[in-house]
């Protein structure tokens, strides 16, 4: 077997399928997207090379700026609302044990199992100004139950609530898995020393969860940038681009406005932003980890 795997032709035959898949399914589309971003291609027929024109227009495009602002708001919501709650729920579930732990773990993950289309239409009914659940609850407490949640001023907040709620299960499950992988001996030692549950959470759970937090935060920021399906089904970026997100705007420009070249320019900028965000977050976590190590040594 060792002789077989040391044969260069055998190694090449094992590597080539994956290499071809990477080139034709990932690398080639990215290269084509970069190329079309420098053209005025409409998706059909002939086209011309326009250089940096699409990118110049993009940086003066108010709708694209709004989409980036909304993505930033969603990323902040993920990091400062969804993830702290997900981590606390995961820690509580870990301590709960028994059938209750399994039951609530499934309950929190149910929204991620349900189709995005079902989720979007469910929330449309909840937000409905005439017979929606939310307005009926407000009426029950004596308030005005005729609020239009998808007007220009409140639509983005309504969409953000749905997106933060919908992604809660994934974040909770990742944190839950990370907590389960922490050595129980550490908790036993802390309990013997008389540490409270809050002290155990901040002194053991959080430090041990740093790699999981790094992955989860990076995924959350990228997820905020590439939101499309839920937004498309809820508001399609409206009213007046107030709930526009980059991925949804890309779809509208490339496949509805027939500005395929412009849509590809948006895609290229989107990829660059994702790469920069990933690198910056990795650097931030590396620097924090280095400072903590220095303090520990001191």
Secondary structure, 3 states (H helix, E strand, C coil): CHHHHCCHHHHHHHHHHHHHHHHHHHHHHHHHHHHHCCECCCCCCCCCECCCHHHHHHCCCHHHHHHHHHHHHHHHHHHHHHHHHHHHHHHHHHHHCHHHHHHHHHHHHHHHHCCHHHHHHHHHHHHCCCCCHHHHHHHHCCCCCCCCCCCCCCHHHHHHHHHHHHCHHHHHHHHHHHHHCCCHHHHHHHHHCCCCHHHHHHHHHHHHCHHHHHHHHHHHHHHHHCCCHHHHHHCCCCCCCCCCCHHHHHHHHHHHCCCHHHHHHHHHHHHHHHHHHHHHHHHHHHHHHHHHHHHHHC
